[in-house]
Amino acid sequence: MSRSIGLFYGSTTGNTESVAELIAKNIGVERIHRIDIAADGLDSIAEYSHLILGIPTWDFGELQEDWSDLWQVLDAADVAGKTCAVFGLGDQIGYGEWFLDAMGLLHDRMQERGAELVGYWPVEGYDFEASKALNEDQSKFVGLAIDEDCQHGETNERVEQWCKQVLIEFGMA
């Protein structure tokens, strides 16, 4: 396959899809294959050596419905040894106690399955109460943190910086 990065995402309102499109533009559409899991599932996840997974957090720290429907499929997915980065969307003001919890859950599921996780992102510039998406010392998110509700103006710059970082960590820069 000429595209070596599989970008899998679930999107209910379109925000996660828009961020996935922005990531594809920044990395280069010739290098990435975007997969809306609502339409195409996770069947092709094993085909890619590098993965980017996008998930919004819903309500009180819950998985987005497309990911929830396919959560058990991840148990059978062959991701051991694959390099994986995650990005998540959440609302740090309205749901500050559960900010990006779904991204943390997805990160942990992939790590448990043997994927090598990259793309950790600093917590500076965010204002939230708690998150399951923090690394052990709570200095970084386990992936790119996007808040389209409260910090839409930051999204383009954050995606651009994160994509450069991820390409380096993927060994593709």
C-alpha positions in Angstrom: 0.0 0.0 0.0 1.4 3.4 -1.0 -0.2 5.1 2.0 1.6 3.8 5.1 -0.5 5.6 7.7 -4.0 4.6 8.6 -6.0 7.4 10.2 -9.1 5.9 11.9 -11.7 8.1 13.5 -15.2 8.3 14.7 -17.2 11.5 14.4 -20.8 12.3 15.4 -20.9 16.0 14.9 -18.2 16.3 12.3 -15.6 18.0 14.5 -13.4 14.9 14.7 -13.7 14.3 11.0 -12.6 17.9 10.4 -9.6 17.5 12.6 -8.8 14.2 10.7 -8.9 16.1 7.4 -6.6 18.8 8.8 -4.2 16.1 10.0 -4.2 14.5 6.6 -3.5 17.8 4.9 -0.6 18.5 7.3 1.0 15.0 6.9 0.2 14.8 3.2 -2.8 13.1 1.7 -0.5 10.8 -0.4 0.9 9.3 2.9 -2.3 8.8 4.8 -5.6 6.9 4.3 -8.5 8.3 6.3 -11.0 5.7 7.5 -14.4 6.7 9.1 -15.0 3.8 11.3 -18.8 4.3 11.2 -18.7 3.4 7.5 -15.6 1.2 7.2 -15.0 -0.3 10.6 -11.6 -1.4 11.9 -11.1 -4.4 9.6 -8.1 -2.8 7.8 -6.2 -1.7 10.9 -3.6 -4.5 10.5 -2.7 -3.3 7.0 -0.9 -0.2 8.3 2.5 0.1 10.0 1.6 3.5 11.5 -1.8 4.4 13.0 -3.4 7.6 14.0 -6.7 7.2 15.9 -9.2 10.0 16.6 -11.9 9.9 19.2 -14.1 12.5 20.9 -15.2 12.2 24.5 -19.0 12.2 25.0 -21.0 13.3 28.0 -19.3 12.2 31.3 -16.1 10.6 29.9 -17.8 8.2 27.6 -16.7 6.7 24.3 -18.1 8.1 21.1 -20.8 5.8 19.7 -18.8 4.5 16.7 -15.8 3.6 18.9 -18.2 2.1 21.5 -19.8 -0.2 18.9 -16.3 -1.4 17.8 -14.5 -1.4 21.1 -14.4 -5.2 21.3 -13.0 -5.4 17.8 -9.8 -3.9 19.1 -9.3 -7.0 21.2 -8.9 -9.0 18.0 -6.9 -6.4 16.1 -3.3 -7.2 15.4 -1.6 -4.0 16.4 1.4 -5.4 18.3 4.6 -3.6 17.2 2.7 -0.9 15.3 3.5 2.8 16.0 0.3 4.6 17.0 -0.6 8.2 17.8 -4.0 9.3 19.2 -5.9 12.5 19.1 -9.0 13.4 21.1 -11.7 16.0 21.2 -13.4 17.3 24.3 -14.8 20.3 26.1 -12.6 21.3 28.9 -15.1 23.9 30.4 -18.4 22.1 30.1 -17.0 18.6 30.9 -13.8 19.6 32.7 -13.9 16.5 35.1 -13.8 14.1 32.1 -11.7 16.1 29.6 -10.5 13.7 26.9 -11.2 10.6 28.9 -12.1 8.6 25.8 -8.7 9.4 24.3 -7.0 8.0 27.5 -9.1 4.8 27.2 -8.2 4.4 23.6 -4.5 5.0 24.3 -4.6 2.4 27.1 -6.4 -0.2 24.9 -3.8 0.2 22.1 -0.9 0.0 24.6 -2.4 -3.2 26.1 -2.6 -4.7 22.6 1.1 -4.1 22.1 1.2 -0.9 20.0 4.0 1.6 20.6 2.3 4.9 21.5 3.8 8.3 20.4 2.5 11.8 20.0 2.2 12.9 23.6 1.2 16.5 23.9 1.9 19.1 26.7 -0.9 20.1 29.1 0.1 23.8 29.0 -2.6 26.0 27.6 -5.6 23.9 28.8 -7.8 24.4 31.8 -9.6 21.3 33.1 -10.3 19.5 36.3 -9.4 15.9 35.5 -8.6 13.6 32.6 -7.9 9.9 32.0 -5.8 11.1 29.1 -2.8 12.2 31.1 0.6 10.4 31.2 1.9 9.0 34.5 3.4 12.3 35.8 0.4 14.2 34.4 2.7 16.6 32.4 1.4 15.5 29.0 -1.7 14.2 27.4 -1.3 10.8 25.8 -2.1 12.4 22.4 -3.2 15.6 20.7 -5.8 17.4 22.8 -8.3 19.4 20.8 -11.2 21.5 22.2 -13.3 22.8 19.3 -15.9 24.2 21.8 -13.6 26.5 23.8 -10.3 26.8 21.9 -11.2 26.5 18.2 -8.7 29.2 17.4 -5.8 27.0 18.6 -6.7 23.9 16.5 -4.8 24.7 13.3 -1.5 25.5 15.1 -1.8 22.5 17.4 -2.5 20.1 14.6 0.4 21.5 12.5 2.9 21.2 15.4 1.6 17.7 16.4 1.8 16.4 12.9 5.5 17.4 12.6 6.2 15.7 16.0 4.3 12.5 15.0 6.1 12.3 11.6 9.5 12.5 13.5 8.3 9.8 16.0 7.1 7.6 13.1 10.5 7.9 11.5 9.0 9.5 8.4 10.2 13.2 8.7 
